[in-house]
């Protein structure tokens, strides 16, 4: 699928910065709860969460109603 100028997107450095902040927050929240969370594991969890959120945001940005049918969102996740 070709990308149009109107498609919503973020550049890779912005996405990487989001992953970095999210992983640091995950480690901090685990520490506050008295649990240990390996930094590498937190980074993987953050990458996964960011990837899902980014995909959802891209799918939602391509609709005029602001809500995509769940089947369409699921197909986007499957890419």
C-alpha positions in Angstrom: 0.0 0.0 0.0 1.4 3.4 -1.0 1.6 6.0 1.6 -0.1 9.3 0.9 1.0 12.8 2.1 -2.1 12.8 4.4 -1.1 9.6 6.3 -0.3 10.2 9.9 3.2 9.0 11.0 6.1 9.7 13.3 9.8 9.6 12.4 11.9 6.8 13.7 13.9 8.9 16.2 10.6 10.0 17.8 9.4 6.4 18.0 12.7 5.3 19.6 12.5 8.1 22.2 9.0 7.0 23.1 10.2 3.4 23.6 13.1 4.6 25.7 10.8 6.7 28.0 8.3 3.9 28.2 10.9 1.3 29.2 12.3 3.6 31.9 8.8 4.1 33.2 8.2 0.4 33.3 11.4 -0.2 35.3 10.4 2.6 37.7 6.9 1.3 38.2 8.3 -2.3 38.9 10.8 -0.9 41.4 8.0 1.1 43.2 6.1 -2.1 43.6 9.1 -4.0 44.9 9.5 -6.1 41.8 12.6 -6.5 39.7 12.2 -5.9 35.9 15.2 -6.5 33.7 16.0 -3.5 31.5 16.2 -5.7 28.4 12.8 -7.2 29.2 11.3 -3.7 29.9 12.7 -2.5 26.6 11.1 -5.4 24.7 7.7 -4.8 26.4 8.0 -1.1 25.6 8.8 -1.8 21.9 5.8 -4.1 21.7 3.4 -1.6 23.3 4.7 1.2 21.1 4.4 -0.9 17.9 0.7 -1.8 18.8 -0.1 1.8 19.7 1.5 3.2 16.6 -0.3 0.7 14.3 -3.6 1.6 16.0 -3.0 5.3 15.6 -2.2 4.8 11.9 -5.3 2.8 11.3 -7.5 5.3 13.2 -6.0 8.3 11.4 -7.4 6.9 8.1 -11.0 7.2 9.0 -13.4 10.1 8.9 -15.5 8.9 11.8 -12.5 8.3 14.2 -13.4 4.7 14.7 -12.5 1.8 12.6 -14.3 -1.5 12.7 -12.5 -4.0 14.8 -11.9 -6.4 11.9 -10.0 -3.6 10.0 -7.9 -2.9 13.1 -7.1 -6.6 13.5 -6.0 -6.8 9.9 -3.6 -3.9 10.5 -2.1 -5.6 13.5 -1.6 -8.7 11.4 0.7 -6.9 9.0 
